[in-house]
Amino acid sequence: MLKANANDNWSYYNNEIMVNVEAPIHLSMLFAPFFAKKEGAAIVNVTSGLAFTPLAIAPVYSATKSALHSFTMSLILDEQKVLPMVAPF
């Protein structure tokens, strides 16, 4: 069960979502057309092993990494020049 108090901590979690999900997705969408025209250029999105095995004490962080991994894999399926990098944690 998520024991965090969203009323008191929402700005912290919202910031975590913005940094780990919104910013990389926004930047990827902005730069993808530019990189598509450049040979050898690619976007590298760094996710985490927690995208695959969530950590109970970090549910929002784990969810953000899973979301970014899913977005990155979708771009790869769309034949965009994107490289997924998965850090151990």
PyMOL commands that place a pseudoatom at each C-alpha (Angstrom):
pseudoatom trace, name=CA, resn=MET, resi=1, chain=A, elem=C, hetatm=0, pos=[0.000, 0.000, 0.000]
pseudoatom trace, name=CA, resn=LEU, resi=2, chain=A, elem=C, hetatm=0, pos=[1.236, 3.464, -0.866]
pseudoatom trace, name=CA, resn=LYS, resi=3, chain=A, elem=C, hetatm=0, pos=[1.680, 5.200, 2.482]
pseudoatom trace, name=CA, resn=ALA, resi=4, chain=A, elem=C, hetatm=0, pos=[2.788, 8.551, 1.127]
pseudoatom trace, name=CA, resn=ASN, resi=5, chain=A, elem=C, hetatm=0, pos=[0.549, 11.495, 1.846]
pseudoatom trace, name=CA, resn=ALA, resi=6, chain=A, elem=C, hetatm=0, pos=[-0.146, 13.045, -1.539]
pseudoatom trace, name=CA, resn=ASN, resi=7, chain=A, elem=C, hetatm=0, pos=[-1.548, 16.175, 0.087]
pseudoatom trace, name=CA, resn=ASP, resi=8, chain=A, elem=C, hetatm=0, pos=[1.772, 16.929, 1.759]
pseudoatom trace, name=CA, resn=ASN, resi=9, chain=A, elem=C, hetatm=0, pos=[4.186, 15.456, -0.794]
pseudoatom trace, name=CA, resn=TRP, resi=10, chain=A, elem=C, hetatm=0, pos=[2.543, 15.905, -4.186]
pseudoatom trace, name=CA, resn=SER, resi=11, chain=A, elem=C, hetatm=0, pos=[4.987, 18.585, -5.338]
pseudoatom trace, name=CA, resn=TYR, resi=12, chain=A, elem=C, hetatm=0, pos=[7.860, 16.146, -4.701]
pseudoatom trace, name=CA, resn=TYR, resi=13, chain=A, elem=C, hetatm=0, pos=[6.199, 13.367, -6.707]
pseudoatom trace, name=CA, resn=ASN, resi=14, chain=A, elem=C, hetatm=0, pos=[5.059, 15.747, -9.433]
pseudoatom trace, name=CA, resn=ASN, resi=15, chain=A, elem=C, hetatm=0, pos=[8.631, 16.964, -9.814]
pseudoatom trace, name=CA, resn=GLU, resi=16, chain=A, elem=C, hetatm=0, pos=[9.850, 13.354, -10.026]
pseudoatom trace, name=CA, resn=ILE, resi=17, chain=A, elem=C, hetatm=0, pos=[7.298, 12.664, -12.791]
pseudoatom trace, name=CA, resn=MET, resi=18, chain=A, elem=C, hetatm=0, pos=[8.231, 15.833, -14.682]
pseudoatom trace, name=CA, resn=VAL, resi=19, chain=A, elem=C, hetatm=0, pos=[11.976, 15.098, -14.521]
pseudoatom trace, name=CA, resn=ASN, resi=20, chain=A, elem=C, hetatm=0, pos=[11.814, 11.364, -15.230]
pseudoatom trace, name=CA, resn=VAL, resi=21, chain=A, elem=C, hetatm=0, pos=[8.943, 11.227, -17.750]
pseudoatom trace, name=CA, resn=GLU, resi=22, chain=A, elem=C, hetatm=0, pos=[7.789, 14.553, -19.146]
pseudoatom trace, name=CA, resn=ALA, resi=23, chain=A, elem=C, hetatm=0, pos=[11.211, 16.069, -19.815]
pseudoatom trace, name=CA, resn=PRO, resi=24, chain=A, elem=C, hetatm=0, pos=[12.740, 13.078, -21.654]
pseudoatom trace, name=CA, resn=ILE, resi=25, chain=A, elem=C, hetatm=0, pos=[9.584, 12.552, -23.718]
pseudoatom trace, name=CA, resn=HIS, resi=26, chain=A, elem=C, hetatm=0, pos=[9.391, 16.244, -24.596]
pseudoatom trace, name=CA, resn=LEU, resi=27, chain=A, elem=C, hetatm=0, pos=[13.077, 16.405, -25.540]
pseudoatom trace, name=CA, resn=SER, resi=28, chain=A, elem=C, hetatm=0, pos=[12.860, 13.175, -27.540]
pseudoatom trace, name=CA, resn=MET, resi=29, chain=A, elem=C, hetatm=0, pos=[9.935, 14.521, -29.527]
pseudoatom trace, name=CA, resn=LEU, resi=30, chain=A, elem=C, hetatm=0, pos=[11.680, 17.842, -30.127]
pseudoatom trace, name=CA, resn=PHE, resi=31, chain=A, elem=C, hetatm=0, pos=[14.981, 16.328, -31.274]
pseudoatom trace, name=CA, resn=ALA, resi=32, chain=A, elem=C, hetatm=0, pos=[13.784, 13.181, -33.112]
pseudoatom trace, name=CA, resn=PRO, resi=33, chain=A, elem=C, hetatm=0, pos=[13.174, 14.987, -36.437]
pseudoatom trace, name=CA, resn=PHE, resi=34, chain=A, elem=C, hetatm=0, pos=[16.590, 16.639, -36.236]
pseudoatom trace, name=CA, resn=PHE, resi=35, chain=A, elem=C, hetatm=0, pos=[18.415, 13.412, -35.369]
pseudoatom trace, name=CA, resn=ALA, resi=36, chain=A, elem=C, hetatm=0, pos=[16.559, 11.496, -38.095]
pseudoatom trace, name=CA, resn=LYS, resi=37, chain=A, elem=C, hetatm=0, pos=[18.424, 13.612, -40.667]
pseudoatom trace, name=CA, resn=LYS, resi=38, chain=A, elem=C, hetatm=0, pos=[21.856, 13.121, -39.065]
pseudoatom trace, name=CA, resn=GLU, resi=39, chain=A, elem=C, hetatm=0, pos=[23.816, 9.972, -39.743]
pseudoatom trace, name=CA, resn=GLY, resi=40, chain=A, elem=C, hetatm=0, pos=[25.051, 8.327, -36.562]
pseudoatom trace, name=CA, resn=ALA, resi=41, chain=A, elem=C, hetatm=0, pos=[22.906, 10.511, -34.302]
pseudoatom trace, name=CA, resn=ALA, resi=42, chain=A, elem=C, hetatm=0, pos=[20.557, 8.956, -31.777]
pseudoatom trace, name=CA, resn=ILE, resi=43, chain=A, elem=C, hetatm=0, pos=[18.573, 9.751, -28.672]
pseudoatom trace, name=CA, resn=VAL, resi=44, chain=A, elem=C, hetatm=0, pos=[19.653, 7.841, -25.564]
pseudoatom trace, name=CA, resn=ASN, resi=45, chain=A, elem=C, hetatm=0, pos=[16.996, 7.450, -22.879]
pseudoatom trace, name=CA, resn=VAL, resi=46, chain=A, elem=C, hetatm=0, pos=[18.277, 6.153, -19.548]
pseudoatom trace, name=CA, resn=THR, resi=47, chain=A, elem=C, hetatm=0, pos=[15.844, 4.041, -17.582]
pseudoatom trace, name=CA, resn=SER, resi=48, chain=A, elem=C, hetatm=0, pos=[16.383, 1.707, -14.648]
pseudoatom trace, name=CA, resn=GLY, resi=49, chain=A, elem=C, hetatm=0, pos=[16.133, -1.921, -13.710]
pseudoatom trace, name=CA, resn=LEU, resi=50, chain=A, elem=C, hetatm=0, pos=[13.255, -0.737, -11.537]
pseudoatom trace, name=CA, resn=ALA, resi=51, chain=A, elem=C, hetatm=0, pos=[11.263, -0.345, -14.749]
pseudoatom trace, name=CA, resn=PHE, resi=52, chain=A, elem=C, hetatm=0, pos=[11.107, -4.158, -14.810]
pseudoatom trace, name=CA, resn=THR, resi=53, chain=A, elem=C, hetatm=0, pos=[11.236, -4.982, -11.100]
pseudoatom trace, name=CA, resn=PRO, resi=54, chain=A, elem=C, hetatm=0, pos=[9.587, -2.156, -9.148]
pseudoatom trace, name=CA, resn=LEU, resi=55, chain=A, elem=C, hetatm=0, pos=[10.803, -1.275, -5.669]
pseudoatom trace, name=CA, resn=ALA, resi=56, chain=A, elem=C, hetatm=0, pos=[8.029, -1.101, -3.065]
pseudoatom trace, name=CA, resn=ILE, resi=57, chain=A, elem=C, hetatm=0, pos=[9.589, 1.906, -1.326]
pseudoatom trace, name=CA, resn=ALA, resi=58, chain=A, elem=C, hetatm=0, pos=[9.878, 3.851, -4.602]
pseudoatom trace, name=CA, resn=PRO, resi=59, chain=A, elem=C, hetatm=0, pos=[6.629, 3.258, -6.505]
pseudoatom trace, name=CA, resn=VAL, resi=60, chain=A, elem=C, hetatm=0, pos=[6.530, 6.602, -8.307]
pseudoatom trace, name=CA, resn=TYR, resi=61, chain=A, elem=C, hetatm=0, pos=[10.192, 6.421, -9.350]
pseudoatom trace, name=CA, resn=SER, resi=62, chain=A, elem=C, hetatm=0, pos=[9.720, 2.844, -10.568]
pseudoatom trace, name=CA, resn=ALA, resi=63, chain=A, elem=C, hetatm=0, pos=[6.604, 3.839, -12.512]
pseudoatom trace, name=CA, resn=THR, resi=64, chain=A, elem=C, hetatm=0, pos=[8.379, 6.768, -14.164]
pseudoatom trace, name=CA, resn=LYS, resi=65, chain=A, elem=C, hetatm=0, pos=[11.219, 4.554, -15.330]
pseudoatom trace, name=CA, resn=SER, resi=66, chain=A, elem=C, hetatm=0, pos=[8.740, 2.003, -16.661]
pseudoatom trace, name=CA, resn=ALA, resi=67, chain=A, elem=C, hetatm=0, pos=[6.876, 4.746, -18.538]
pseudoatom trace, name=CA, resn=LEU, resi=68, chain=A, elem=C, hetatm=0, pos=[10.077, 6.054, -20.122]
pseudoatom trace, name=CA, resn=HIS, resi=69, chain=A, elem=C, hetatm=0, pos=[11.139, 2.538, -21.114]
pseudoatom trace, name=CA, resn=SER, resi=70, chain=A, elem=C, hetatm=0, pos=[7.750, 1.943, -22.753]
pseudoatom trace, name=CA, resn=PHE, resi=71, chain=A, elem=C, hetatm=0, pos=[7.987, 5.257, -24.632]
pseudoatom trace, name=CA, resn=THR, resi=72, chain=A, elem=C, hetatm=0, pos=[11.518, 4.426, -25.793]
pseudoatom trace, name=CA, resn=MET, resi=73, chain=A, elem=C, hetatm=0, pos=[10.505, 0.975, -27.014]
pseudoatom trace, name=CA, resn=SER, resi=74, chain=A, elem=C, hetatm=0, pos=[7.589, 2.527, -28.919]
pseudoatom trace, name=CA, resn=LEU, resi=75, chain=A, elem=C, hetatm=0, pos=[9.989, 4.883, -30.681]
pseudoatom trace, name=CA, resn=ILE, resi=76, chain=A, elem=C, hetatm=0, pos=[12.218, 1.953, -31.605]
pseudoatom trace, name=CA, resn=LEU, resi=77, chain=A, elem=C, hetatm=0, pos=[9.225, 0.098, -33.060]
pseudoatom trace, name=CA, resn=ASP, resi=78, chain=A, elem=C, hetatm=0, pos=[8.508, 3.266, -35.058]
pseudoatom trace, name=CA, resn=GLU, resi=79, chain=A, elem=C, hetatm=0, pos=[12.083, 2.984, -36.401]
pseudoatom trace, name=CA, resn=GLN, resi=80, chain=A, elem=C, hetatm=0, pos=[13.297, 6.129, -34.686]
pseudoatom trace, name=CA, resn=LYS, resi=81, chain=A, elem=C, hetatm=0, pos=[16.973, 6.478, -33.816]
pseudoatom trace, name=CA, resn=VAL, resi=82, chain=A, elem=C, hetatm=0, pos=[16.658, 5.826, -30.093]
pseudoatom trace, name=CA, resn=LEU, resi=83, chain=A, elem=C, hetatm=0, pos=[18.841, 3.754, -27.797]
pseudoatom trace, name=CA, resn=PRO, resi=84, chain=A, elem=C, hetatm=0, pos=[17.525, 2.427, -24.501]
pseudoatom trace, name=CA, resn=MET, resi=85, chain=A, elem=C, hetatm=0, pos=[20.011, 2.323, -21.636]
pseudoatom trace, name=CA, resn=VAL, resi=86, chain=A, elem=C, hetatm=0, pos=[19.033, 0.486, -18.494]
pseudoatom trace, name=CA, resn=ALA, resi=87, chain=A, elem=C, hetatm=0, pos=[20.965, 1.333, -15.341]
pseudoatom trace, name=CA, resn=PRO, resi=88, chain=A, elem=C, hetatm=0, pos=[21.040, -1.383, -12.669]
pseudoatom trace, name=CA, resn=PHE, resi=89, chain=A, elem=C, hetatm=0, pos=[18.848, 0.671, -10.298]
for i in range(1, 89): cmd.bond("trace and resi %d" % i, "trace and resi %d" % (i + 1))
show_as sticks, trace
zoom trace
